[in-house]
Amino acid sequence: MILSQALHHAEIPADAIAAAHKILKPRGQILLLDLLKHNFDKARELYGDRWLGFAESDLHRWLEAAGFKKIEISIVAAEEQPPHFQTILASAEK
């Protein structure tokens, strides 16, 4: 399952991750591609973002709480132009 740039639009991100775990088959994998926590508040107005990205520790905690294993998280891209968004990739297995 892939959640690409979707989690920051979720009302409760931890619930979205838990729901993904629930529907995955055993040994199924999740890939979360989203924004690293940032302070560009205008993203709420411009893009309808509910969350201003996520800390690696938050994603790890939510994946673990949902029951995922083999959790790996890394920053995979960084914009050179303002607002300098960084993209984070999390992977895990049910």
PDB file of N, CA, C and O in Angstrom:
ATOM      1  N   MET A   1       0.856  -1.168   0.000  1.00  0.00           N
ATOM      2  CA  MET A   1       0.000   0.000   0.000  1.00  0.00           C
ATOM      3  C   MET A   1       0.901   1.229   0.000  1.00  0.00           C
ATOM      4  O   MET A   1       1.909   1.282   0.704  1.00  0.00           O
ATOM      5  N   ILE A   2       0.516   2.209  -0.801  1.00  0.00           N
ATOM      6  CA  ILE A   2       1.278   3.448  -0.886  1.00  0.00           C
ATOM      7  C   ILE A   2       0.382   4.617  -0.501  1.00  0.00           C
ATOM      8  O   ILE A   2      -0.706   4.788  -1.051  1.00  0.00           O
ATOM      9  N   LEU A   3       0.847   5.412   0.442  1.00  0.00           N
ATOM     10  CA  LEU A   3       0.189   6.666   0.801  1.00  0.00           C
ATOM     11  C   LEU A   3       1.175   7.774   0.449  1.00  0.00           C
ATOM     12  O   LEU A   3       2.113   8.049   1.198  1.00  0.00           O
ATOM     13  N   SER A   4       0.952   8.404  -0.696  1.00  0.00           N
ATOM     14  CA  SER A   4       1.872   9.414  -1.194  1.00  0.00           C
ATOM     15  C   SER A   4       1.274  10.812  -1.041  1.00  0.00           C
ATOM     16  O   SER A   4       0.263  11.139  -1.662  1.00  0.00           O
ATOM     17  N   GLN A   5       1.909  11.619  -0.214  1.00  0.00           N
ATOM     18  CA  GLN A   5       1.484  12.995   0.041  1.00  0.00           C
ATOM     19  C   GLN A   5       0.010  13.059   0.450  1.00  0.00           C
ATOM     20  O   GLN A   5      -0.703  13.994   0.085  1.00  0.00           O
ATOM     21  N   ALA A   6      -0.433  12.070   1.201  1.00  0.00           N
ATOM     22  CA  ALA A   6      -1.834  11.995   1.621  1.00  0.00           C
ATOM     23  C   ALA A   6      -1.998  12.182   3.127  1.00  0.00           C
ATOM     24  O   ALA A   6      -3.000  12.732   3.584  1.00  0.00           O
ATOM     25  N   LEU A   7      -1.028  11.728   3.881  1.00  0.00           N
ATOM     26  CA  LEU A   7      -1.181  11.709   5.344  1.00  0.00           C
ATOM     27  C   LEU A   7      -1.370  13.103   5.928  1.00  0.00           C
ATOM     28  O   LEU A   7      -2.089  13.258   6.915  1.00  0.00           O
ATOM     29  N   HIS A   8      -0.745  14.115   5.345  1.00  0.00           N
ATOM     30  CA  HIS A   8      -0.877  15.473   5.902  1.00  0.00           C
ATOM     31  C   HIS A   8      -2.261  16.069   5.641  1.00  0.00           C
ATOM     32  O   HIS A   8      -2.562  17.171   6.098  1.00  0.00           O
ATOM     33  N   HIS A   9      -3.097  15.340   4.906  1.00  0.00           N
ATOM     34  CA  HIS A   9      -4.489  15.755   4.696  1.00  0.00           C
ATOM     35  C   HIS A   9      -5.451  14.989   5.606  1.00  0.00           C
ATOM     36  O   HIS A   9      -6.631  15.332   5.681  1.00  0.00           O
ATOM     37  N   ALA A  10      -4.967  13.972   6.286  1.00  0.00           N
ATOM     38  CA  ALA A  10      -5.810  13.141   7.152  1.00  0.00           C
ATOM     39  C   ALA A  10      -6.186  13.895   8.428  1.00  0.00           C
ATOM     40  O   ALA A  10      -5.377  14.633   8.990  1.00  0.00           O
ATOM     41  N   GLU A  11      -7.419  13.696   8.872  1.00  0.00           N
ATOM     42  CA  GLU A  11      -7.849  14.338  10.115  1.00  0.00           C
ATOM     43  C   GLU A  11      -7.021  13.831  11.286  1.00  0.00           C
ATOM     44  O   GLU A  11      -6.530  14.610  12.103  1.00  0.00           O
ATOM     45  N   ILE A  12      -6.875  12.504  11.353  1.00  0.00           N
ATOM     46  CA  ILE A  12      -6.080  11.887  12.421  1.00  0.00           C
ATOM     47  C   ILE A  12      -5.105  10.914  11.762  1.00  0.00           C
ATOM     48  O   ILE A  12      -5.477   9.777  11.473  1.00  0.00           O
ATOM     49  N   PRO A  13      -3.863  11.341  11.520  1.00  0.00           N
ATOM     50  CA  PRO A  13      -2.905  10.498  10.807  1.00  0.00           C
ATOM     51  C   PRO A  13      -2.700   9.113  11.423  1.00  0.00           C
ATOM     52  O   PRO A  13      -2.573   8.130  10.693  1.00  0.00           O
ATOM     53  N   ALA A  14      -2.668   9.022  12.736  1.00  0.00           N
ATOM     54  CA  ALA A  14      -2.471   7.723  13.381  1.00  0.00           C
ATOM     55  C   ALA A  14      -3.610   6.767  13.037  1.00  0.00           C
ATOM     56  O   ALA A  14      -3.386   5.566  12.883  1.00  0.00           O
ATOM     57  N   ASP A  15      -4.829   7.290  12.916  1.00  0.00           N
ATOM     58  CA  ASP A  15      -5.974   6.447  12.549  1.00  0.00           C
ATOM     59  C   ASP A  15      -5.863   5.970  11.104  1.00  0.00           C
ATOM     60  O   ASP A  15      -6.238   4.838  10.799  1.00  0.00           O
ATOM     61  N   ALA A  16      -5.355   6.814  10.216  1.00  0.00           N
ATOM     62  CA  ALA A  16      -5.170   6.421   8.815  1.00  0.00           C
ATOM     63  C   ALA A  16      -4.148   5.290   8.711  1.00  0.00           C
ATOM     64  O   ALA A  16      -4.330   4.349   7.938  1.00  0.00           O
ATOM     65  N   ILE A  17      -3.081   5.388   9.486  1.00  0.00           N
ATOM     66  CA  ILE A  17      -2.057   4.332   9.492  1.00  0.00           C
ATOM     67  C   ILE A  17      -2.631   3.041  10.067  1.00  0.00           C
ATOM     68  O   ILE A  17      -2.374   1.959   9.538  1.00  0.00           O
ATOM     69  N   ALA A  18      -3.404   3.144  11.145  1.00  0.00           N
ATOM     70  CA  ALA A  18      -4.024   1.959  11.742  1.00  0.00           C
ATOM     71  C   ALA A  18      -4.998   1.299  10.762  1.00  0.00           C
ATOM     72  O   ALA A  18      -5.067   0.072  10.690  1.00  0.00           O
ATOM     73  N   ALA A  19      -5.745   2.102  10.012  1.00  0.00           N
ATOM     74  CA  ALA A  19      -6.682   1.561   9.027  1.00  0.00           C
ATOM     75  C   ALA A  19      -5.927   0.834   7.912  1.00  0.00           C
ATOM     76  O   ALA A  19      -6.374  -0.208   7.433  1.00  0.00           O
ATOM     77  N   ALA A  20      -4.788   1.382   7.504  1.00  0.00           N
ATOM     78  CA  ALA A  20      -3.973   0.730   6.481  1.00  0.00           C
ATOM     79  C   ALA A  20      -3.490  -0.629   6.977  1.00  0.00           C
ATOM     80  O   ALA A  20      -3.509  -1.609   6.232  1.00  0.00           O
ATOM     81  N   HIS A  21      -3.058  -0.688   8.232  1.00  0.00           N
ATOM     82  CA  HIS A  21      -2.601  -1.953   8.809  1.00  0.00           C
ATOM     83  C   HIS A  21      -3.722  -2.980   8.815  1.00  0.00           C
ATOM     84  O   HIS A  21      -3.508  -4.160   8.535  1.00  0.00           O
ATOM     85  N   LYS A  22      -4.897  -2.521   9.132  1.00  0.00           N
ATOM     86  CA  LYS A  22      -6.056  -3.416   9.240  1.00  0.00           C
ATOM     87  C   LYS A  22      -6.379  -4.098   7.909  1.00  0.00           C
ATOM     88  O   LYS A  22      -6.745  -5.273   7.897  1.00  0.00           O
ATOM     89  N   ILE A  23      -6.250  -3.383   6.792  1.00  0.00           N
ATOM     90  CA  ILE A  23      -6.648  -3.966   5.509  1.00  0.00           C
ATOM     91  C   ILE A  23      -5.515  -4.681   4.764  1.00  0.00           C
ATOM     92  O   ILE A  23      -5.761  -5.380   3.781  1.00  0.00           O
ATOM     93  N   LEU A  24      -4.289  -4.506   5.229  1.00  0.00           N
ATOM     94  CA  LEU A  24      -3.167  -5.199   4.593  1.00  0.00           C
ATOM     95  C   LEU A  24      -3.171  -6.681   4.953  1.00  0.00           C
ATOM     96  O   LEU A  24      -3.541  -7.069   6.060  1.00  0.00           O
ATOM     97  N   LYS A  25      -2.755  -7.487   4.000  1.00  0.00           N
ATOM     98  CA  LYS A  25      -2.577  -8.910   4.253  1.00  0.00           C
ATOM     99  C   LYS A  25      -1.331  -9.103   5.110  1.00  0.00           C
ATOM    100  O   LYS A  25      -0.480  -8.215   5.162  1.00  0.00           O
ATOM    101  N   PRO A  26      -1.208 -10.247   5.783  1.00  0.00           N
ATOM    102  CA  PRO A  26       0.021 -10.528   6.537  1.00  0.00           C
ATOM    103  C   PRO A  26       1.248 -10.379   5.630  1.00  0.00           C
ATOM    104  O   PRO A  26       1.247 -10.827   4.483  1.00  0.00           O
ATOM    105  N   ARG A  27       2.262  -9.759   6.152  1.00  0.00           N
ATOM    106  CA  ARG A  27       3.520  -9.453   5.472  1.00  0.00           C
ATOM    107  C   ARG A  27       3.357  -8.394   4.383  1.00  0.00           C
ATOM    108  O   ARG A  27       4.286  -8.142   3.617  1.00  0.00           O
ATOM    109  N   GLY A  28       2.169  -7.770   4.315  1.00  0.00           N
ATOM    110  CA  GLY A  28       1.965  -6.660   3.395  1.00  0.00           C
ATOM    111  C   GLY A  28       2.817  -5.479   3.817  1.00  0.00           C
ATOM    112  O   GLY A  28       3.187  -5.355   4.985  1.00  0.00           O
ATOM    113  N   GLN A  29       3.127  -4.617   2.868  1.00  0.00           N
ATOM    114  CA  GLN A  29       3.996  -3.481   3.146  1.00  0.00           C
ATOM    115  C   GLN A  29       3.266  -2.165   2.944  1.00  0.00           C
ATOM    116  O   GLN A  29       2.356  -2.047   2.123  1.00  0.00           O
ATOM    117  N   ILE A  30       3.692  -1.195   3.710  1.00  0.00           N
ATOM    118  CA  ILE A  30       3.193   0.168   3.551  1.00  0.00           C
ATOM    119  C   ILE A  30       4.377   1.069   3.219  1.00  0.00           C
ATOM    120  O   ILE A  30       5.465   0.925   3.777  1.00  0.00           O
ATOM    121  N   LEU A  31       4.142   1.999   2.303  1.00  0.00           N
ATOM    122  CA  LEU A  31       5.097   3.056   1.997  1.00  0.00           C
ATOM    123  C   LEU A  31       4.374   4.376   2.206  1.00  0.00           C
ATOM    124  O   LEU A  31       3.328   4.627   1.608  1.00  0.00           O
ATOM    125  N   LEU A  32       4.935   5.205   3.050  1.00  0.00           N
ATOM    126  CA  LEU A  32       4.388   6.538   3.311  1.00  0.00           C
ATOM    127  C   LEU A  32       5.380   7.569   2.785  1.00  0.00           C
ATOM    128  O   LEU A  32       6.519   7.642   3.246  1.00  0.00           O
ATOM    129  N   LEU A  33       4.938   8.355   1.824  1.00  0.00           N
ATOM    130  CA  LEU A  33       5.754   9.445   1.319  1.00  0.00           C
ATOM    131  C   LEU A  33       5.033  10.730   1.690  1.00  0.00           C
ATOM    132  O   LEU A  33       3.904  10.960   1.256  1.00  0.00           O
ATOM    133  N   ASP A  34       5.672  11.556   2.479  1.00  0.00           N
ATOM    134  CA  ASP A  34       5.023  12.778   2.936  1.00  0.00           C
ATOM    135  C   ASP A  34       6.075  13.830   3.241  1.00  0.00           C
ATOM    136  O   ASP A  34       7.254  13.653   2.936  1.00  0.00           O
ATOM    137  N   LEU A  35       5.643  14.909   3.839  1.00  0.00           N
ATOM    138  CA  LEU A  35       6.548  16.013   4.146  1.00  0.00           C
ATOM    139  C   LEU A  35       7.101  15.893   5.558  1.00  0.00           C
ATOM    140  O   LEU A  35       6.398  15.498   6.488  1.00  0.00           O
ATOM    141  N   LEU A  36       8.358  16.237   5.694  1.00  0.00           N
ATOM    142  CA  LEU A  36       8.956  16.366   7.008  1.00  0.00           C
ATOM    143  C   LEU A  36       8.348  17.602   7.663  1.00  0.00           C
ATOM    144  O   LEU A  36       7.978  18.553   6.974  1.00  0.00           O
ATOM    145  N   LYS A  37       8.245  17.590   8.963  1.00  0.00           N
ATOM    146  CA  LYS A  37       7.664  18.717   9.701  1.00  0.00           C
ATOM    147  C   LYS A  37       8.308  20.033   9.246  1.00  0.00           C
ATOM    148  O   LYS A  37       9.529  20.146   9.134  1.00  0.00           O
ATOM    149  N   HIS A  38       7.444  21.023   8.989  1.00  0.00           N
ATOM    150  CA  HIS A  38       7.910  22.327   8.514  1.00  0.00           C
ATOM    151  C   HIS A  38       7.068  23.432   9.148  1.00  0.00           C
ATOM    152  O   HIS A  38       6.118  23.157   9.881  1.00  0.00           O
ATOM    153  N   ASN A  39       7.422  24.670   8.863  1.00  0.00           N
ATOM    154  CA  ASN A  39       6.723  25.820   9.448  1.00  0.00           C
ATOM    155  C   ASN A  39       6.035  26.697   8.402  1.00  0.00           C
ATOM    156  O   ASN A  39       5.711  27.850   8.685  1.00  0.00           O
ATOM    157  N   PHE A  40       5.809  26.168   7.200  1.00  0.00           N
ATOM    158  CA  PHE A  40       5.173  26.943   6.140  1.00  0.00           C
ATOM    159  C   PHE A  40       3.658  26.898   6.338  1.00  0.00           C
ATOM    160  O   PHE A  40       2.955  26.110   5.705  1.00  0.00           O
ATOM    161  N   ASP A  41       3.179  27.755   7.225  1.00  0.00           N
ATOM    162  CA  ASP A  41       1.774  27.756   7.625  1.00  0.00           C
ATOM    163  C   ASP A  41       0.817  28.036   6.458  1.00  0.00           C
ATOM    164  O   ASP A  41      -0.340  27.614   6.492  1.00  0.00           O
ATOM    165  N   LYS A  42       1.293  28.740   5.435  1.00  0.00           N
ATOM    166  CA  LYS A  42       0.432  29.048   4.283  1.00  0.00           C
ATOM    167  C   LYS A  42       0.008  27.781   3.535  1.00  0.00           C
ATOM    168  O   LYS A  42      -0.909  27.832   2.716  1.00  0.00           O
ATOM    169  N   ALA A  43       0.658  26.649   3.802  1.00  0.00           N
ATOM    170  CA  ALA A  43       0.279  25.391   3.153  1.00  0.00           C
ATOM    171  C   ALA A  43      -1.160  25.015   3.497  1.00  0.00           C
ATOM    172  O   ALA A  43      -1.845  24.372   2.702  1.00  0.00           O
ATOM    173  N   ARG A  44      -1.611  25.412   4.671  1.00  0.00           N
ATOM    174  CA  ARG A  44      -3.001  25.129   5.059  1.00  0.00           C
ATOM    175  C   ARG A  44      -3.965  25.821   4.091  1.00  0.00           C
ATOM    176  O   ARG A  44      -4.933  25.220   3.624  1.00  0.00           O
ATOM    177  N   GLU A  45      -3.687  27.074   3.802  1.00  0.00           N
ATOM    178  CA  GLU A  45      -4.544  27.872   2.924  1.00  0.00           C
ATOM    179  C   GLU A  45      -4.344  27.494   1.445  1.00  0.00           C
ATOM    180  O   GLU A  45      -5.314  27.335   0.704  1.00  0.00           O
ATOM    181  N   LEU A  46      -3.097  27.355   1.034  1.00  0.00           N
ATOM    182  CA  LEU A  46      -2.796  27.111  -0.375  1.00  0.00           C
ATOM    183  C   LEU A  46      -3.144  25.698  -0.842  1.00  0.00           C
ATOM    184  O   LEU A  46      -3.628  25.510  -1.958  1.00  0.00           O
ATOM    185  N   TYR A  47      -2.897  24.708   0.015  1.00  0.00           N
ATOM    186  CA  TYR A  47      -3.023  23.312  -0.407  1.00  0.00           C
ATOM    187  C   TYR A  47      -4.042  22.514   0.399  1.00  0.00           C
ATOM    188  O   TYR A  47      -4.266  21.336   0.119  1.00  0.00           O
ATOM    189  N   GLY A  48      -4.654  23.135   1.384  1.00  0.00           N
ATOM    190  CA  GLY A  48      -5.618  22.421   2.219  1.00  0.00           C
ATOM    191  C   GLY A  48      -4.973  21.449   3.193  1.00  0.00           C
ATOM    192  O   GLY A  48      -5.622  20.505   3.644  1.00  0.00           O
ATOM    193  N   ASP A  49      -3.710  21.666   3.523  1.00  0.00           N
ATOM    194  CA  ASP A  49      -3.014  20.776   4.455  1.00  0.00           C
ATOM    195  C   ASP A  49      -3.594  20.924   5.861  1.00  0.00           C
ATOM    196  O   ASP A  49      -3.823  22.037   6.333  1.00  0.00           O
ATOM    197  N   ARG A  50      -3.826  19.800   6.517  1.00  0.00           N
ATOM    198  CA  ARG A  50      -4.244  19.809   7.926  1.00  0.00           C
ATOM    199  C   ARG A  50      -3.015  19.808   8.828  1.00  0.00           C
ATOM    200  O   ARG A  50      -3.040  20.378   9.919  1.00  0.00           O
ATOM    201  N   TRP A  51      -1.949  19.174   8.377  1.00  0.00           N
ATOM    202  CA  TRP A  51      -0.724  19.027   9.158  1.00  0.00           C
ATOM    203  C   TRP A  51       0.431  19.634   8.392  1.00  0.00           C
ATOM    204  O   TRP A  51       0.485  19.554   7.165  1.00  0.00           O
ATOM    205  N   LEU A  52       1.341  20.232   9.109  1.00  0.00           N
ATOM    206  CA  LEU A  52       2.539  20.814   8.500  1.00  0.00           C
ATOM    207  C   LEU A  52       3.675  19.800   8.562  1.00  0.00           C
ATOM    208  O   LEU A  52       4.702  20.025   9.201  1.00  0.00           O
ATOM    209  N   GLY A  53       3.461  18.690   7.887  1.00  0.00           N
ATOM    210  CA  GLY A  53       4.445  17.620   7.857  1.00  0.00           C
ATOM    211  C   GLY A  53       4.513  16.870   9.174  1.00  0.00           C
ATOM    212  O   GLY A  53       3.720  17.101  10.087  1.00  0.00           O
ATOM    213  N   PHE A  54       5.487  15.963   9.251  1.00  0.00           N
ATOM    214  CA  PHE A  54       5.594  15.075  10.408  1.00  0.00           C
ATOM    215  C   PHE A  54       7.052  14.859  10.803  1.00  0.00           C
ATOM    216  O   PHE A  54       7.944  14.811   9.956  1.00  0.00           O
ATOM    217  N   ALA A  55       7.266  14.732  12.089  1.00  0.00           N
ATOM    218  CA  ALA A  55       8.581  14.352  12.594  1.00  0.00           C
ATOM    219  C   ALA A  55       8.764  12.851  12.356  1.00  0.00           C
ATOM    220  O   ALA A  55       7.799  12.088  12.393  1.00  0.00           O
ATOM    221  N   GLU A  56       9.993  12.441  12.115  1.00  0.00           N
ATOM    222  CA  GLU A  56      10.278  11.019  11.941  1.00  0.00           C
ATOM    223  C   GLU A  56       9.792  10.220  13.144  1.00  0.00           C
ATOM    224  O   GLU A  56       9.270   9.115  12.991  1.00  0.00           O
ATOM    225  N   SER A  57       9.960  10.774  14.331  1.00  0.00           N
ATOM    226  CA  SER A  57       9.553  10.067  15.549  1.00  0.00           C
ATOM    227  C   SER A  57       8.040   9.843  15.614  1.00  0.00           C
ATOM    228  O   SER A  57       7.589   8.816  16.121  1.00  0.00           O
ATOM    229  N   ASP A  58       7.253  10.801  15.104  1.00  0.00           N
ATOM    230  CA  ASP A  58       5.800  10.626  15.084  1.00  0.00           C
ATOM    231  C   ASP A  58       5.411   9.479  14.162  1.00  0.00           C
ATOM    232  O   ASP A  58       4.619   8.617  14.543  1.00  0.00           O
ATOM    233  N   LEU A  59       5.961   9.464  12.954  1.00  0.00           N
ATOM    234  CA  LEU A  59       5.644   8.389  12.021  1.00  0.00           C
ATOM    235  C   LEU A  59       6.029   7.034  12.597  1.00  0.00           C
ATOM    236  O   LEU A  59       5.268   6.071  12.500  1.00  0.00           O
ATOM    237  N   HIS A  60       7.205   6.964  13.192  1.00  0.00           N
ATOM    238  CA  HIS A  60       7.668   5.702  13.779  1.00  0.00           C
ATOM    239  C   HIS A  60       6.713   5.250  14.886  1.00  0.00           C
ATOM    240  O   HIS A  60       6.321   4.084  14.936  1.00  0.00           O
ATOM    241  N   ARG A  61       6.349   6.165  15.759  1.00  0.00           N
ATOM    242  CA  ARG A  61       5.454   5.829  16.872  1.00  0.00           C
ATOM    243  C   ARG A  61       4.097   5.340  16.359  1.00  0.00           C
ATOM    244  O   ARG A  61       3.567   4.353  16.868  1.00  0.00           O
ATOM    245  N   TRP A  62       3.531   6.021  15.357  1.00  0.00           N
ATOM    246  CA  TRP A  62       2.217   5.637  14.830  1.00  0.00           C
ATOM    247  C   TRP A  62       2.272   4.298  14.098  1.00  0.00           C
ATOM    248  O   TRP A  62       1.355   3.487  14.224  1.00  0.00           O
ATOM    249  N   LEU A  63       3.334   4.060  13.338  1.00  0.00           N
ATOM    250  CA  LEU A  63       3.481   2.776  12.644  1.00  0.00           C
ATOM    251  C   LEU A  63       3.618   1.639  13.646  1.00  0.00           C
ATOM    252  O   LEU A  63       2.990   0.592  13.490  1.00  0.00           O
ATOM    253  N   GLU A  64       4.425   1.836  14.660  1.00  0.00           N
ATOM    254  CA  GLU A  64       4.627   0.820  15.688  1.00  0.00           C
ATOM    255  C   GLU A  64       3.332   0.551  16.455  1.00  0.00           C
ATOM    256  O   GLU A  64       2.992  -0.603  16.716  1.00  0.00           O
ATOM    257  N   ALA A  65       2.614   1.610  16.814  1.00  0.00           N
ATOM    258  CA  ALA A  65       1.359   1.458  17.559  1.00  0.00           C
ATOM    259  C   ALA A  65       0.310   0.708  16.736  1.00  0.00           C
ATOM    260  O   ALA A  65      -0.521  -0.008  17.293  1.00  0.00           O
ATOM    261  N   ALA A  66       0.350   0.870  15.423  1.00  0.00           N
ATOM    262  CA  ALA A  66      -0.601   0.185  14.550  1.00  0.00           C
ATOM    263  C   ALA A  66      -0.257  -1.296  14.390  1.00  0.00           C
ATOM    264  O   ALA A  66      -1.087  -2.084  13.938  1.00  0.00           O
ATOM    265  N   GLY A  67       0.969  -1.670  14.764  1.00  0.00           N
ATOM    266  CA  GLY A  67       1.372  -3.073  14.676  1.00  0.00           C
ATOM    267  C   GLY A  67       2.380  -3.365  13.581  1.00  0.00           C
ATOM    268  O   GLY A  67       2.698  -4.528  13.333  1.00  0.00           O
ATOM    269  N   PHE A  68       2.893  -2.325  12.915  1.00  0.00           N
ATOM    270  CA  PHE A  68       3.871  -2.539  11.857  1.00  0.00           C
ATOM    271  C   PHE A  68       5.236  -2.895  12.440  1.00  0.00           C
ATOM    272  O   PHE A  68       5.582  -2.492  13.550  1.00  0.00           O
ATOM    273  N   LYS A  69       5.999  -3.662  11.663  1.00  0.00           N
ATOM    274  CA  LYS A  69       7.355  -4.080  12.025  1.00  0.00           C
ATOM    275  C   LYS A  69       8.317  -3.640  10.925  1.00  0.00           C
ATOM    276  O   LYS A  69       7.893  -3.117   9.894  1.00  0.00           O
ATOM    277  N   LYS A  70       9.600  -3.850  11.145  1.00  0.00           N
ATOM    278  CA  LYS A  70      10.640  -3.522  10.155  1.00  0.00           C
ATOM    279  C   LYS A  70      10.470  -2.093   9.630  1.00  0.00           C
ATOM    280  O   LYS A  70      10.482  -1.855   8.422  1.00  0.00           O
ATOM    281  N   ILE A  71      10.317  -1.170  10.540  1.00  0.00           N
ATOM    282  CA  ILE A  71      10.068   0.232  10.194  1.00  0.00           C
ATOM    283  C   ILE A  71      11.379   0.917   9.803  1.00  0.00           C
ATOM    284  O   ILE A  71      12.368   0.861  10.533  1.00  0.00           O
ATOM    285  N   GLU A  72      11.364   1.555   8.650  1.00  0.00           N
ATOM    286  CA  GLU A  72      12.512   2.332   8.187  1.00  0.00           C
ATOM    287  C   GLU A  72      12.011   3.693   7.734  1.00  0.00           C
ATOM    288  O   GLU A  72      11.010   3.790   7.023  1.00  0.00           O
ATOM    289  N   ILE A  73      12.709   4.742   8.145  1.00  0.00           N
ATOM    290  CA  ILE A  73      12.303   6.112   7.814  1.00  0.00           C
ATOM    291  C   ILE A  73      13.536   6.909   7.417  1.00  0.00           C
ATOM    292  O   ILE A  73      14.567   6.863   8.088  1.00  0.00           O
ATOM    293  N   SER A  74      13.412   7.647   6.305  1.00  0.00           N
ATOM    294  CA  SER A  74      14.531   8.491   5.896  1.00  0.00           C
ATOM    295  C   SER A  74      14.027   9.686   5.086  1.00  0.00           C
ATOM    296  O   SER A  74      12.943   9.656   4.502  1.00  0.00           O
ATOM    297  N   ILE A  75      14.833  10.720   5.070  1.00  0.00           N
ATOM    298  CA  ILE A  75      14.553  11.890   4.247  1.00  0.00           C
ATOM    299  C   ILE A  75      15.100  11.575   2.854  1.00  0.00           C
ATOM    300  O   ILE A  75      16.268  11.217   2.699  1.00  0.00           O
ATOM    301  N   VAL A  76      14.235  11.713   1.845  1.00  0.00           N
ATOM    302  CA  VAL A  76      14.630  11.291   0.502  1.00  0.00           C
ATOM    303  C   VAL A  76      14.781  12.442  -0.492  1.00  0.00           C
ATOM    304  O   VAL A  76      15.325  12.252  -1.580  1.00  0.00           O
ATOM    305  N   ALA A  77      14.303  13.633  -0.126  1.00  0.00           N
ATOM    306  CA  ALA A  77      14.438  14.776  -1.030  1.00  0.00           C
ATOM    307  C   ALA A  77      14.324  16.068  -0.238  1.00  0.00           C
ATOM    308  O   ALA A  77      13.684  16.119   0.813  1.00  0.00           O
ATOM    309  N   ALA A  78      14.956  17.113  -0.763  1.00  0.00           N
ATOM    310  CA  ALA A  78      14.870  18.444  -0.156  1.00  0.00           C
ATOM    311  C   ALA A  78      14.824  19.479  -1.265  1.00  0.00           C
ATOM    312  O   ALA A  78      15.674  19.496  -2.156  1.00  0.00           O
ATOM    313  N   GLU A  79      13.821  20.338  -1.197  1.00  0.00           N
ATOM    314  CA  GLU A  79      13.686  21.394  -2.197  1.00  0.00           C
ATOM    315  C   GLU A  79      14.747  22.474  -1.976  1.00  0.00           C
ATOM    316  O   GLU A  79      15.045  22.851  -0.843  1.00  0.00           O
ATOM    317  N   GLU A  80      15.298  22.951  -3.060  1.00  0.00           N
ATOM    318  CA  GLU A  80      16.286  24.026  -2.966  1.00  0.00           C
ATOM    319  C   GLU A  80      15.617  25.391  -2.872  1.00  0.00           C
ATOM    320  O   GLU A  80      16.199  26.333  -2.334  1.00  0.00           O
ATOM    321  N   GLN A  81      14.407  25.503  -3.387  1.00  0.00           N
ATOM    322  CA  GLN A  81      13.680  26.773  -3.389  1.00  0.00           C
ATOM    323  C   GLN A  81      12.758  26.859  -2.173  1.00  0.00           C
ATOM    324  O   GLN A  81      12.293  25.831  -1.681  1.00  0.00           O
ATOM    325  N   PRO A  82      12.489  28.067  -1.686  1.00  0.00           N
ATOM    326  CA  PRO A  82      11.538  28.226  -0.581  1.00  0.00           C
ATOM    327  C   PRO A  82      10.185  27.650  -0.957  1.00  0.00           C
ATOM    328  O   PRO A  82       9.770  27.797  -2.106  1.00  0.00           O
ATOM    329  N   PRO A  83       9.499  27.022  -0.069  1.00  0.00           N
ATOM    330  CA  PRO A  83       9.721  26.957   1.376  1.00  0.00           C
ATOM    331  C   PRO A  83      10.625  25.813   1.840  1.00  0.00           C
ATOM    332  O   PRO A  83      10.610  25.461   3.020  1.00  0.00           O
ATOM    333  N   HIS A  84      11.411  25.229   0.934  1.00  0.00           N
ATOM    334  CA  HIS A  84      12.401  24.210   1.287  1.00  0.00           C
ATOM    335  C   HIS A  84      11.777  22.966   1.919  1.00  0.00           C
ATOM    336  O   HIS A  84      12.293  22.444   2.907  1.00  0.00           O
ATOM    337  N   PHE A  85      10.671  22.493   1.351  1.00  0.00           N
ATOM    338  CA  PHE A  85      10.069  21.255   1.855  1.00  0.00           C
ATOM    339  C   PHE A  85      11.065  20.111   1.746  1.00  0.00           C
ATOM    340  O   PHE A  85      11.849  20.028   0.801  1.00  0.00           O
ATOM    341  N   GLN A  86      11.009  19.231   2.743  1.00  0.00           N
ATOM    342  CA  GLN A  86      11.776  17.994   2.698  1.00  0.00           C
ATOM    343  C   GLN A  86      10.773  16.838   2.662  1.00  0.00           C
ATOM    344  O   GLN A  86       9.750  16.870   3.346  1.00  0.00           O
ATOM    345  N   THR A  87      11.076  15.831   1.866  1.00  0.00           N
ATOM    346  CA  THR A  87      10.190  14.689   1.728  1.00  0.00           C
ATOM    347  C   THR A  87      10.752  13.522   2.519  1.00  0.00           C
ATOM    348  O   THR A  87      11.945  13.224   2.472  1.00  0.00           O
ATOM    349  N   ILE A  88       9.857  12.874   3.246  1.00  0.00           N
ATOM    350  CA  ILE A  88      10.237  11.773   4.108  1.00  0.00           C
ATOM    351  C   ILE A  88       9.562  10.497   3.598  1.00  0.00           C
ATOM    352  O   ILE A  88       8.406  10.522   3.175  1.00  0.00           O
ATOM    353  N   LEU A  89      10.290   9.395   3.643  1.00  0.00           N
ATOM    354  CA  LEU A  89       9.769   8.100   3.211  1.00  0.00           C
ATOM    355  C   LEU A  89       9.829   7.140   4.391  1.00  0.00           C
ATOM    356  O   LEU A  89      10.876   6.954   5.013  1.00  0.00           O
ATOM    357  N   ALA A  90       8.692   6.539   4.682  1.00  0.00           N
ATOM    358  CA  ALA A  90       8.629   5.535   5.736  1.00  0.00           C
ATOM    359  C   ALA A  90       8.145   4.234   5.105  1.00  0.00           C
ATOM    360  O   ALA A  90       7.216   4.239   4.297  1.00  0.00           O
ATOM    361  N   SER A  91       8.765   3.137   5.468  1.00  0.00           N
ATOM    362  CA  SER A  91       8.327   1.828   5.003  1.00  0.00           C
ATOM    363  C   SER A  91       8.217   0.911   6.210  1.00  0.00           C
ATOM    364  O   SER A  91       8.952   1.052   7.187  1.00  0.00           O
ATOM    365  N   ALA A  92       7.281  -0.033   6.123  1.00  0.00           N
ATOM    366  CA  ALA A  92       7.100  -0.982   7.222  1.00  0.00           C
ATOM    367  C   ALA A  92       6.344  -2.187   6.697  1.00  0.00           C
ATOM    368  O   ALA A  92       5.778  -2.159   5.604  1.00  0.00           O
ATOM    369  N   GLU A  93       6.343  -3.239   7.489  1.00  0.00           N
ATOM    370  CA  GLU A  93       5.691  -4.488   7.120  1.00  0.00           C
ATOM    371  C   GLU A  93       4.710  -4.914   8.203  1.00  0.00           C
ATOM    372  O   GLU A  93       4.955  -4.746   9.398  1.00  0.00           O
ATOM    373  N   LYS A  94       3.601  -5.467   7.753  1.00  0.00           N
ATOM    374  CA  LYS A  94       2.598  -5.978   8.706  1.00  0.00           C
ATOM    375  C   LYS A  94       3.073  -7.291   9.269  1.00  0.00           C
ATOM    376  O   LYS A  94       2.384  -7.896  10.090  1.00  0.00           O
TER     377      LYS A  94
END
